[in-house]
């Protein structure tokens, strides 16, 4: 193959890759402090959201460590990527390392289902399944959720939405409160702009709050 032919072939390949990859226009970074109700500040949680039209890419970074007398008793680090089209989760990939043990999840929309590959095998979820990462109010519009750390699927009922006064990390807010009912009782708090100011989950019955500390627009 001549040099010009090789250049043309490379140009075609690059053009194909660019055409297949969404050109995201809006970029937002949301940084949260992770507040354990027993051990206080234990780490950070970051959502990096890129949007264009109906498409969104959400990259999540989690770093937490629970220490007792200077000794790390629990550590978890994770990186996850979600691709969305409208309110449909198109694909998910996550790697979570808990106390040195790695767990990888890979999922993709397929027809009316979402097929998730876990270390235990393949799981077929309903097409409307949403991860437990409340990066957008839209995530709450589902009755099926998927744990981003384990891949476990569970049926949920989401209630609430009224404005209420809530104290988080020593600061009082007026926010719209949503409750997620499953085998756990979780909360999501949104401001009037639809930004997730905080959310709460449970670990062994103890509440853990994720509180927004910084919100940055642009690259």
C-alpha positions as CSV (number, residue, x, y, z in Angstrom):
1,X,0.0,0.0,0.0
2,X,1.4,3.4,-1.0
3,X,1.9,6.2,1.6
4,X,-1.1,8.2,0.2
5,X,-3.3,5.0,0.4
6,X,-2.3,4.4,4.0
7,X,-3.1,8.0,4.9
8,X,-6.5,7.7,3.3
9,X,-7.2,4.5,5.1
10,X,-6.2,6.0,8.4
11,X,-8.4,9.0,7.7
12,X,-11.4,6.8,7.1
13,X,-10.8,4.8,10.3
14,X,-10.4,8.1,12.4
15,X,-13.6,9.5,10.8
16,X,-15.5,6.3,11.7
17,X,-14.3,6.5,15.3
18,X,-15.3,10.2,15.6
19,X,-18.7,9.5,14.1
20,X,-19.3,6.7,16.5
21,X,-18.3,8.8,19.6
22,X,-20.7,11.5,20.8
23,X,-19.2,15.0,20.8
24,X,-20.2,16.2,24.3
25,X,-20.7,19.9,24.6
26,X,-21.6,20.6,28.2
27,X,-19.2,19.6,31.0
28,X,-19.9,19.7,34.7
29,X,-18.0,18.4,37.7
30,X,-19.8,17.7,41.0
31,X,-17.6,16.9,44.0
32,X,-19.1,15.5,47.2
33,X,-17.7,14.9,50.7
34,X,-18.5,11.5,52.1
35,X,-19.8,11.9,55.7
36,X,-20.1,8.7,57.8
37,X,-22.4,9.2,60.8
38,X,-19.9,7.5,63.1
39,X,-16.5,8.3,61.5
40,X,-17.3,11.7,60.0
41,X,-15.4,12.7,56.8
42,X,-14.2,9.5,55.1
43,X,-13.5,10.5,51.5
44,X,-14.7,11.9,48.2
45,X,-17.2,11.1,45.5
46,X,-17.1,12.9,42.1
47,X,-19.5,12.9,39.2
48,X,-18.1,14.2,35.9
49,X,-21.0,14.8,33.5
50,X,-20.7,15.5,29.8
51,X,-23.9,16.2,27.8
52,X,-24.9,16.9,24.3
53,X,-28.5,16.9,23.3
54,X,-30.1,13.7,24.7
55,X,-26.7,12.0,25.2
56,X,-24.7,12.0,28.4
57,X,-21.6,10.4,29.7
58,X,-21.2,10.2,33.5
59,X,-17.8,9.3,35.0
60,X,-17.8,8.6,38.7
61,X,-14.7,8.5,41.0
62,X,-15.0,7.2,44.6
63,X,-12.3,7.2,47.3
64,X,-13.1,6.4,50.9
65,X,-11.2,5.1,53.9
66,X,-12.4,4.5,57.4
67,X,-9.6,4.8,60.0
68,X,-9.5,3.9,63.7
69,X,-6.5,5.1,65.7
70,X,-4.7,5.8,62.4
71,X,-5.3,2.3,61.1
72,X,-7.3,1.9,57.9
73,X,-10.2,-0.5,58.8
74,X,-12.1,-0.2,55.5
75,X,-11.0,1.2,52.1
76,X,-13.0,1.4,48.8
77,X,-12.0,3.0,45.5
78,X,-14.0,2.9,42.3
79,X,-14.2,4.3,38.8
80,X,-17.4,4.0,36.8
81,X,-18.7,5.2,33.4
82,X,-22.3,5.4,32.3
83,X,-23.6,6.3,28.8
84,X,-27.1,7.5,28.5
85,X,-29.5,8.4,25.7
86,X,-32.4,10.3,27.2
87,X,-33.6,8.3,30.2
88,X,-32.2,5.0,28.9
89,X,-29.0,3.6,30.3
90,X,-27.1,2.5,27.2
91,X,-23.9,1.1,28.8
92,X,-22.2,0.8,32.1
93,X,-18.7,-0.1,33.2
94,X,-17.4,-0.1,36.8
95,X,-14.5,-1.3,38.7
96,X,-14.7,-1.3,42.5
97,X,-11.9,-2.3,44.8
98,X,-12.9,-3.0,48.4
99,X,-10.2,-3.8,50.8
100,X,-8.0,-5.0,47.9
101,X,-10.7,-7.1,46.3
102,X,-11.6,-6.1,42.8
103,X,-15.1,-6.4,41.3
104,X,-15.8,-5.4,37.7
105,X,-19.2,-4.8,36.1
106,X,-20.1,-4.4,32.4
107,X,-23.5,-3.8,31.1
108,X,-25.2,-2.8,27.8
109,X,-28.7,-2.1,26.6
110,X,-30.0,-4.8,24.4
111,X,-33.6,-4.6,23.0
112,X,-36.0,-4.1,25.9
113,X,-33.4,-5.3,28.4
114,X,-30.1,-4.3,30.0
115,X,-27.6,-7.2,30.1
116,X,-25.1,-7.0,33.0
117,X,-22.0,-9.1,33.2
118,X,-20.8,-9.7,36.8
119,X,-18.2,-12.0,38.4
120,X,-21.1,-14.3,39.2
121,X,-22.4,-14.5,35.7
122,X,-24.8,-12.6,33.4
123,X,-27.9,-10.9,34.7
124,X,-30.7,-9.6,32.5
125,X,-32.4,-6.5,33.9
126,X,-35.4,-4.5,32.7
127,X,-34.6,-1.9,30.1
128,X,-35.6,0.9,32.5
129,X,-33.0,-0.1,35.1
130,X,-31.1,2.9,36.5
131,X,-27.9,2.8,38.6
132,X,-27.9,4.1,42.2
133,X,-25.8,7.1,41.2
134,X,-28.2,10.1,41.5
135,X,-26.4,12.4,39.1
136,X,-29.7,13.6,37.6
137,X,-33.3,13.8,38.8
138,X,-34.1,11.6,35.9
139,X,-32.4,8.7,37.6
140,X,-35.2,8.7,40.2
141,X,-37.8,8.0,37.5
142,X,-37.6,4.2,37.7
143,X,-38.8,1.4,39.8
144,X,-35.7,-0.8,39.1
145,X,-32.2,0.0,40.3
146,X,-28.8,-1.5,40.1
147,X,-26.1,-1.2,42.7
148,X,-23.0,0.4,41.0
149,X,-20.7,-1.5,43.4
150,X,-22.1,-5.0,43.3
151,X,-24.4,-5.1,40.3
152,X,-27.3,-6.3,42.5
153,X,-30.7,-5.5,41.1
154,X,-33.6,-4.4,43.3
155,X,-37.1,-3.1,43.0
156,X,-37.7,0.4,44.5
157,X,-40.4,2.9,45.2
158,X,-39.5,6.5,45.0
159,X,-41.6,9.0,47.0
160,X,-41.5,12.6,48.1
161,X,-40.4,15.7,46.1
162,X,-41.7,18.4,48.5
163,X,-39.4,21.1,49.8
164,X,-38.2,20.5,53.4
165,X,-35.5,21.7,55.8
166,X,-32.7,19.3,56.3
167,X,-29.4,19.6,58.1
168,X,-26.4,17.9,56.4
169,X,-22.8,18.1,57.7
170,X,-23.8,20.9,60.1
171,X,-25.4,23.1,57.5
172,X,-29.1,23.6,57.1
173,X,-30.7,23.6,53.6
174,X,-34.2,24.0,52.1
175,X,-34.3,21.2,49.5
176,X,-36.6,18.9,47.7
177,X,-36.5,15.5,49.4
178,X,-37.0,12.2,47.7
179,X,-37.0,8.8,49.5
180,X,-36.0,5.6,47.9
181,X,-37.6,2.5,49.5
182,X,-36.1,-0.9,49.0
183,X,-34.5,-3.2,51.5
184,X,-32.8,0.1,52.6
185,X,-34.2,3.6,53.2
186,X,-32.2,6.1,51.1
187,X,-32.6,9.8,50.4
188,X,-31.8,12.2,47.6
189,X,-32.0,16.0,48.1
190,X,-32.3,18.4,45.1
191,X,-32.2,22.1,44.8
192,X,-34.6,24.2,42.6
193,X,-32.2,23.8,39.6
194,X,-32.4,20.0,39.9
195,X,-28.8,19.6,41.2
196,X,-28.2,16.8,43.6
197,X,-27.0,18.7,46.7
198,X,-26.8,15.5,48.8
199,X,-27.8,11.9,49.0
200,X,-27.8,9.3,51.7
201,X,-27.3,5.6,51.7
202,X,-26.8,3.0,54.4
203,X,-23.9,0.7,55.3
204,X,-24.7,-2.0,57.9
205,X,-27.6,0.2,59.1
206,X,-25.5,3.4,59.5
207,X,-26.3,6.4,57.3
208,X,-23.6,7.7,55.0
209,X,-24.2,11.2,53.5
210,X,-22.7,12.5,50.2
211,X,-22.7,16.3,50.4
212,X,-21.9,18.6,47.5
213,X,-18.9,20.7,48.2
214,X,-18.0,22.0,44.8
215,X,-19.7,22.4,41.4
216,X,-17.6,23.5,38.4
217,X,-18.8,24.1,34.8
218,X,-16.6,24.0,31.8
219,X,-13.3,22.2,31.1
